[in-house]
């Protein structure tokens, strides 16, 4: 079996013999995809890189990780599982009445801002956003 069109890329996590390393084998396209997946890189941000540039970026990522872990005696902690944000109501008839009441009870624009910051997903509903804007205008007019 010929290795025609296949490449091997080795990325070391450090300069020492005991430092970790990883090897990727396959076609250039497969290796590029594997490197992006393995290092958790954003595929869109590295899409324009030449294969050699991608290897340099992945090596930089690997060595930076080693520097942090060794230099700070740090540990790598996996990110918590992503929690799906609640879906906003589909229509104003389904708008959360509790949120509309909270908007009406806001006594200042700072209160409105805090309410928005803690309930951003719900503000994609036009009735919620309209009520929030109207309350903001009323508070500014009263000031």
N, C-alpha and C positions, 0 to 999 in steps of 0.2 A: 504494500500500500504506500503510495507516494504521499509526501507531505506538501505537495504542491499547493501554494496559496495559503498555507497555514503558518502562523507565527506563534512564538512563545514570548511572553512578557513576564518578568520577575520584578516585583516591587518589594523593596526591603523597608522595614519599619525603623531601621537604624543602621549604624555602621558596624556594629559589633557582630561577631560570629553568633552569639546567643540571641540576637534580636530576631523577632519574627519576620517572616517573609511570606509572600503569596505568589503563586504562579498561575498565569492564565494562558491557555492554549486554544487555538482554533483559527478561524479566518479572522481577518482584521476587524470585520464588522461584529463578529461574535465576541471577540476579545474586548472591543470597545464597549459593547453592551454589558458584558460581564463586569468590567471595571466600574462602570457607572452604577450598576446594581450593587456590587460588593461594597463600594465605599459610600453608598447612599447619596450620590451626587445628583444634583438637579439636572436631568437630561436636557432640558431646554437651555440652561446656562452653559453647558459644555458642548452643545451640538455643533458649534462652529469651530471647535478645536481640531487641529490635526491630531492624528493618533499619537504622535510623539509628545505633543503638548498635553494631551489627556494623561499620558503616563507621568509626565512631570507633575501635573496637578494632583494626581492620585498619590504619587510619592511624597509630595509636600504634605498632603493630608495625613498619610500614614506616619511620617516622621514627626509631624506636629503632635499627633496623638501620643506617640512614644515619649516625646519631650515633656508633655504635660503629665503623663502617668508617672514617668520616672522622676522628673524634677520636683513634682509636688506630692509624690507618693499618692496620687489620685487613683480613683477607681472609676471605671466606666459603668454608668447606670443607664439601663435602657429607658427610653422615653415611655411615659405611661401610654396605655392604649388610647387611641383617639376616641373621644366621645362625640357622637354625632349631635350636632346642635339641633334643638327643636325646630321643626319646620314652622315658618310663619303661617298665620291663617290665610286661607285662599281668598277670602272675600271679607268685606267690612262687616257682613252679617256674623262672621265667625271671630271677629276681633275680640281679644281678651278684655272683657268688660272691666275686670279688676285693674288692668293697666290703664284703661281710659279713665277710671275713677282716680287712680294715682296721679295721672297727668293733671286732672282737674284740681287736685288737692295741693299741687306744688305751689309753694309760697314765694319762690324765687327762681331766677333763671339757673342758678347753681343747682337747685333741686332738680330742675328739668334735665340738666346735663348729666347729673348722677343717675337719674332714672334711665336716660338713654344709654349710658355706659353699661349699665347692668342688664339691659334688655334689648340689645342691638338687633337681634334677629327678628323681634316682633315689630320693629320699626319699618320693615319692608312692606308691611300692610299699610296701604294708603290712608285708611281711617285713623290708624294710630299716629302716623306721621302728621296728618292734617291736624289732629287734635293737639299734638305736641307743639306744632308751629303756632297754632292759634293761641294756645296758652302762653307761649313765649311772647307773642305780640301783645297780648293783654297785660302781661306783667311789665313789659317795657313801657307801655302807655300809662300804666298806673304809677310808675316810678317818677 
